[in-house]
Amino acid sequence: MNYKLLSGIGVVALAVVSFYLVNVDKDYRAILSQQLKVSHIIYNPDKELPKFSLLDYDNQAFNNEHLKGDWSLVLFIYTHCPDICPTELMDMASLKRLMEEDKTAKMPKVVAITFDPLRDTPKVLKTYISYFDKDFIGVSGEQAQIDRLIKPFGAYYERVIVAENGKQTILKASEKLPENALKEGYVINHTAWIYLLNPEGKIFAGFPSPHKPKEMMQDIKLIMGHF
């Protein structure tokens, strides 16, 4: 028996099957994308989130494993935000209510990660997040760890410090806050997408603002039903 020939045939067959599966997956995502109302598929099966180690609002470890096993909706916020962040969280509360009333799909867990851990300690997040829904999870931790996690989402933020004379100083995410920043106060300009992660802990889809809970529910059900 020509074992070398059989081995070669096996390698070719495996390559053909792999090629077929990859292209079927791409076709599936293309067809699904056409049916979505308010979301965009941004899934890359080869793209893992970087390893991170943060804290939830109960001061417990929160890492990559906490984004696996179930679908998750991830958003980036800060508690001093005057409008966008509370609106996003209210939309998530509305989405949860709609999905509970619909009863045909399970609501993904909601994870709100702060841009601003200097002010948004776990204790602060606990009070703030629980106001919108007690089941939502607030996440804080070291700024470097948060910045590391933000990158693959394509999220962006910058801090704006306003002095007493009205002069504004804009700091990019990588720039260190001056010592007087907490006293003078600052706001954060940021993107406002909400991201749907699959049970493998990978980014699957994104929802740009403004967010529409009813349409989001339809898209989420469609995505989860075809995954």
C-alpha positions as CSV (number, residue, x, y, z in Angstrom):
1,M,0.0,0.0,0.0
2,N,1.3,3.4,-0.9
3,Y,1.1,5.2,2.5
4,K,2.8,8.3,1.1
5,L,0.1,8.6,-1.6
6,L,-2.6,8.2,1.0
7,S,-1.0,10.8,3.2
8,G,-0.8,13.2,0.4
9,I,-4.4,12.6,-0.5
10,G,-5.4,13.2,3.1
11,V,-3.6,16.6,3.2
12,V,-5.2,17.7,-0.1
13,A,-8.7,16.6,1.2
14,L,-8.2,18.5,4.4
15,A,-7.1,21.7,2.5
16,V,-10.2,21.4,0.3
17,V,-12.5,21.0,3.3
18,S,-10.9,23.9,5.1
19,F,-11.2,26.1,2.0
20,Y,-14.9,25.1,1.6
21,L,-15.7,25.8,5.3
22,V,-14.0,29.2,5.2
23,N,-15.9,30.3,2.1
24,V,-19.2,29.0,3.4
25,D,-18.7,31.0,6.6
26,K,-18.0,34.1,4.5
27,D,-21.1,33.5,2.4
28,Y,-23.2,33.1,5.5
29,R,-22.0,36.3,7.0
30,A,-22.6,38.2,3.7
31,I,-26.2,36.9,3.5
32,L,-26.8,37.7,7.2
33,S,-25.4,41.2,6.8
34,Q,-28.0,42.0,4.2
35,Q,-30.8,41.1,6.6
36,L,-29.6,43.2,9.5
37,K,-31.3,46.6,10.2
38,V,-29.0,48.5,12.6
39,S,-25.8,46.5,13.1
40,H,-22.7,45.6,11.2
41,I,-20.9,42.3,11.2
42,I,-17.3,42.9,12.1
43,Y,-16.4,39.3,12.9
44,N,-12.9,37.9,12.3
45,P,-12.6,34.2,13.3
46,D,-8.9,34.6,13.6
47,K,-9.0,37.7,15.8
48,E,-8.9,37.0,19.6
49,L,-9.3,39.7,22.2
50,P,-5.9,40.4,23.9
51,K,-5.4,39.0,27.4
52,F,-6.7,41.4,30.0
53,S,-7.2,41.5,33.7
54,L,-9.7,44.0,35.2
55,L,-12.1,44.3,38.1
56,D,-15.9,44.1,38.1
57,Y,-18.0,46.4,40.3
58,D,-17.8,43.9,43.1
59,N,-14.0,44.1,43.1
60,Q,-13.8,40.6,41.6
61,A,-11.5,39.6,38.8
62,F,-12.9,40.2,35.3
63,N,-10.9,38.7,32.4
64,N,-11.3,37.1,29.0
65,E,-13.1,34.0,30.4
66,H,-15.9,36.2,31.7
67,L,-16.8,37.1,28.1
68,K,-17.1,33.5,27.0
69,G,-19.9,30.9,27.3
70,D,-22.8,33.4,26.5
71,W,-23.5,36.2,24.2
72,S,-22.4,39.6,25.6
73,L,-23.1,43.3,24.8
74,V,-20.1,45.4,25.5
75,L,-20.1,49.2,25.7
76,F,-17.5,51.7,26.9
77,I,-18.7,54.5,29.2
78,Y,-17.7,56.8,32.0
79,T,-19.9,57.9,34.8
80,H,-19.4,61.7,34.5
81,C,-20.7,61.5,30.9
82,P,-23.5,64.1,30.6
83,D,-25.6,62.5,27.9
84,I,-24.3,59.7,25.6
85,C,-23.4,57.1,28.3
86,P,-26.6,57.3,30.3
87,T,-28.6,57.2,27.1
88,E,-26.7,54.0,26.0
89,L,-27.5,52.3,29.3
90,M,-31.1,53.3,29.2
91,D,-31.3,51.9,25.7
92,M,-29.8,48.6,27.0
93,A,-32.4,48.6,29.8
94,S,-35.1,49.1,27.1
95,L,-33.6,46.3,25.0
96,K,-33.6,43.9,27.9
97,R,-37.2,44.7,28.7
98,L,-38.2,44.1,25.1
99,M,-36.4,40.8,24.9
100,E,-37.9,39.6,28.1
101,E,-41.4,40.5,26.8
102,D,-40.6,38.8,23.5
103,K,-39.6,35.5,25.2
104,T,-38.1,34.0,22.0
105,A,-34.4,34.8,22.8
106,K,-32.2,35.2,25.8
107,M,-30.9,38.7,26.5
108,P,-27.1,38.9,26.2
109,K,-25.3,40.0,29.4
110,V,-24.5,43.7,29.4
111,V,-20.9,44.7,30.2
112,A,-20.1,48.4,30.7
113,I,-16.3,49.1,30.8
114,T,-15.2,52.5,31.9
115,F,-12.9,54.7,30.0
116,D,-12.1,56.5,33.2
117,P,-11.0,54.2,36.0
118,L,-9.3,57.1,37.9
119,R,-12.8,58.3,38.9
120,D,-14.8,55.2,38.1
121,T,-13.8,52.9,40.9
122,P,-15.7,49.6,41.3
123,K,-17.7,51.2,44.1
124,V,-18.7,54.2,42.0
125,L,-19.6,51.9,39.1
126,K,-21.7,49.7,41.3
127,T,-23.9,52.6,42.3
128,Y,-24.1,54.0,38.8
129,I,-24.7,50.8,36.7
130,S,-27.2,49.4,39.2
131,Y,-29.3,52.5,38.7
132,F,-30.0,51.3,35.1
133,D,-30.3,47.6,35.8
134,K,-29.0,45.4,38.6
135,D,-27.9,42.7,36.2
136,F,-25.6,44.9,34.2
137,I,-21.9,44.5,34.9
138,G,-19.6,47.4,35.4
139,V,-15.9,47.0,34.8
140,S,-13.0,49.1,36.0
141,G,-9.3,48.4,36.6
142,E,-5.9,49.7,35.5
143,Q,-5.9,52.3,32.7
144,A,-3.3,50.4,30.7
145,Q,-5.4,47.2,30.8
146,I,-8.5,49.0,29.7
147,D,-6.6,50.7,26.8
148,R,-5.2,47.4,25.7
149,L,-8.7,45.9,25.6
150,I,-10.2,48.9,23.7
151,K,-7.9,48.7,20.7
152,P,-9.5,45.7,18.9
153,F,-12.9,47.2,19.2
154,G,-11.8,50.2,17.3
155,A,-13.1,52.4,20.2
156,Y,-11.5,55.8,20.7
157,Y,-11.5,58.4,23.5
158,E,-9.7,61.6,24.5
159,R,-9.8,63.7,27.6
160,V,-10.6,67.4,27.5
161,I,-9.5,69.5,30.4
162,V,-11.1,72.9,30.7
163,A,-9.1,75.5,32.8
164,E,-10.7,78.3,34.7
165,N,-9.9,80.7,31.9
166,G,-11.9,78.5,29.5
167,K,-8.8,77.2,27.7
168,Q,-9.1,73.5,26.6
169,T,-6.4,71.0,26.7
170,I,-7.0,67.8,24.7
171,L,-5.2,64.6,25.8
172,K,-5.1,61.5,23.8
173,A,-5.7,58.1,25.5
174,S,-1.9,57.5,25.8
175,E,-1.2,60.9,27.4
176,K,-0.9,61.1,31.2
177,L,-3.3,63.4,33.0
178,P,-1.7,66.3,34.8
179,E,-1.9,66.4,38.6
180,N,-4.5,69.2,38.6
181,A,-6.9,67.4,36.3
182,L,-9.1,66.0,39.0
183,K,-9.5,69.4,40.6
184,E,-10.2,71.3,37.4
185,G,-12.3,68.5,36.0
186,Y,-12.4,66.9,32.6
187,V,-14.8,65.4,30.1
188,I,-14.1,62.5,27.7
189,N,-14.9,62.6,24.0
190,H,-15.5,59.0,22.8
191,T,-17.0,56.7,20.3
192,A,-20.4,55.2,21.2
193,W,-20.7,51.9,19.5
194,I,-22.1,48.9,21.3
195,Y,-20.6,45.5,20.5
196,L,-22.0,42.0,20.4
197,L,-19.6,39.3,21.4
198,N,-20.3,35.6,20.6
199,P,-19.9,32.8,23.1
200,E,-16.3,32.4,22.1
201,G,-15.6,35.8,23.5
202,K,-14.9,37.3,20.0
203,I,-16.4,40.5,18.6
204,F,-19.2,39.6,16.2
205,A,-21.2,42.7,15.4
206,G,-21.3,46.4,16.2
207,F,-24.2,48.8,16.7
208,P,-23.4,52.5,15.9
209,S,-25.3,55.2,17.6
210,P,-28.1,56.3,17.9
211,H,-29.2,53.0,19.2
212,K,-32.7,51.7,18.5
213,P,-33.7,48.9,21.0
214,K,-36.5,47.4,18.8
215,E,-34.3,47.1,15.8
216,M,-31.3,45.9,17.9
217,M,-33.5,43.2,19.3
218,Q,-34.4,42.0,15.8
219,D,-30.8,41.9,14.7
220,I,-29.5,40.2,17.9
221,K,-32.2,37.5,17.6
222,L,-31.3,37.0,13.9
223,I,-27.6,36.8,14.6
224,M,-27.9,34.4,17.6
225,G,-30.4,32.2,15.7
226,H,-28.0,31.7,12.8
227,F,-24.7,31.3,14.7
